[in-house]
Amino acid sequence: VLFAKDSVYIHINLQDTKDKDAHIAGRVYLLTKPEGRFIEWKAEECLTDAPNEDWDIVGSVGYRNDRDADTVTMNAKMDARRKYNISFDILDLKSFKRCAPNHGWAYIIFILIDGTTFPALHFHNGGSKALLKELENFIHIRRSPSDARLFLVNDHDKEMLSKSINELALFSDSSGAYVQKFIKDPYTTTMGSFSKVTNFLRDGEVAEFLQEDIPGMEISQMDEPGFEMITKTKLPPRPTVKRADPLAAQQWNSFFDAEGRISKVEELKDIIFRGGVDPAIRGEVWKFLLGFYDWDSTSKQRQEQRKRKVDDYFRMKLQWKTISAEQEKRFSLLKERRGLIEKDVQRTDRTQKFFSGEKNPNLQVLFDILMTYVVYNFDLGYVQGMSDILSPILVVMENEVEAFWCFAGAMERVCNNFEMDQNGMKVQLSQIHKLMQICDPELCAYLESHDSGNFYFCFRWILILFKREFHFHEIQRLWEVLWTDRPCDNFHLIISLAILDSEKSTLMENKFGFTEILKHINDISLSIPLEETLCKAEGIFLQLKEYKKLPKTIKEILGLLPVPVSLSMENSMFMTASSHQDVNTDSTPKVDTPTLMAGGVASRRSDVAISSSYSSCSSSGSRNHIDQGTKLVS
């Protein structure tokens, strides 16, 4: 034994384990064995497994015959904690991260040459510096130039370099100025010109977001949660995927039968997923993709559906239009949301011809739709970033009513992204982490070792579905591909993996740290090749799908688990009921509540219209506004 220290804990994530203790106490050792020098950590209950006498003595307590019940309990606890034990040859050590926060315990994370990342070891009674000082007698350690808390291990066959007393300062407490700046103003620091969501997370909320435990994620340098051990994953070969031509007008028309009903809906969606939609027919196709029309509706039914949606839109629009200034004084929430919308409308895609110029009437339409959505979904209201979702839809539809309902359909899929508790975003960032652990454990380990294991740099991607990462015409293509719900659930998360896969060598070979990763990801905006990324993303999905040992959690994220028969029957009944409801002529207007899954992605009940039947007995006054409300300036 060259070094030993008690009270070294692993902080486990309570949501990822059945063990109810948040901290597992153990002992860390630097040992000399016949095979070489090893660093080992074992939980206190598991110390009987150690190859030295001290551990045998400590662990021998409690194995008397008259305490069989206690023995069974202890054995069960040992089995649960044995998986956290650590043992590795120091010659396999690639790097380690040491952090000594101003408040809390210093911790060390050891990372091996093959990318294996062990759980953080928290030194509750000190000793981390002493361990590393002892370790320096056998290996040469240098600090990473890009991350003050990351320490790299040089090639072990090189001659040991002498250390000066000043180098001990490498292990001083520091949280880093960049980290503090990031927490105070994340979007200005990391997102550049993305002003739409600058204040989506307030200062304190960002710090809370970064420090809160999310299952399977490293969140904060101040309070390190547990790490899942990362090992090599041998996936099947990634297939080569090719894209196809977009859906053309002639092909689109061939799918309608004599009554105007679309036949072979699934085949049609496959075509759209494979190549997108020709811009000439995009407006008509999007009405089906976003629930303005039912997929199985006839031409006559669609006329009725449109009439109801027009009536209901202007009914809702009149609700906020007729609120007087005196009323608004007592309606502070509406006033606040109006103010946010007014600011965002003036800076949404103003470089696009459709919204450029002073006193552009299309800006008023943008404003009116967003205000009407506040009335339609008052629980959510308006959050910065929603105007980015509406903008491409309005450009495509060129019609106020149709744009509103298609926007409502798009928001049904992503509205959890905009909830102020940020749970939808947290879930999706956690899911990216879990997918990355299987898809590319090496890159995952790299990001974790550079304070990026929370995948916060993907925040903008997920919040507004890559709106700022691709050119305006490309985002229309990307969104229509995603709206087909192919080839799996949460395909947008796989697209995130594809982008990171393309940037992997840049991130790792340049040894980018926390701030460099954020800056680089922001800088690649508008330079990501869309078609290549879609091909790679589908290839990654097919690769994961063919992996025989794919964990259940990954199958759940991708929707690869078989649907229970009872649930399938329930959905079938729901779909049938919805179909009947859509032709209802009840005089009482109703609005369906969107069905959402965790992570802000809508349920794949794509055949259910966004809104229920609305009364045909609308006021004639609202109809008088139809013409002026639907004529837009291109």
Summary of the structure (lengths in Angstrom):
residues: 634
radius of gyration: 28.7
end to end distance: 77.7
largest distance: 91.8
contacts: 1936
relative contact order: 0.10
helix: 50%
strand: 10%
